[in-house]
């Protein structure tokens, strides 16, 4: 069961869109090793706006993800890739359908 999620909105710096896309694609294998991350999506909302949506069975899974390797990489690369700090929204999941 999924009860918690994160929505992260990322605004790429001009000319860094391809690097942000690569960063998200390369993030997928990292979260494969997080047992508390039930679902993870790297998405593109528009030409320079990207995002991450991930879901967790509980708050402990969400917190483990926030202190994990991908979060550290995101923090490290923020000044280089993003026009502003990532906007991180903690969400409560009301209903879900997963495989």
Secondary structure, DSSP 4 states (H G I P E B T S, - for coil): ---EEEEEEEEBPTT-HHHHHHHHHHHHHHHHT-TTEEEEEEEE-SSSEEEEEEEESSHHHHHHHHTSHHHHHHHHHHHHHBSS--EEEEEE-S-----
